[in-house]
Amino acid sequence: QGATVLGVRGGRRRILATLKREIAAGTPVEFGIAHANAPEDAEWFRRRIGESFALARETFVVEATTVLANHIGEGAVGVAWLAAGS
């Protein structure tokens, strides 16, 4: 699904809105966050995810490998999720 947003804040809000739309309320979910030298943005997601979803376990945050960071660019953040029991 394509979308145009302006700025980091708009992008973060759009990603969070997509998560809320795709994940049924109350579903136990596991999340992982990877970032390329963007710990503040990763922490923003971790906090919002904890406030918004039924977590099956604590959300983990990792720094992307150098190879991945070179391809996606510094400052990128990725959020992955899996419904518990899937």
ABEGO torsion letter per residue (X at the ends): XBBBBBEAAAAAAAAAAAAAAABBBGBBBBBBBBBBGBAAAAAAAAAAAAAABBBABBBBBBBBBAAAAAAAEBGBBBBBBBBBGX
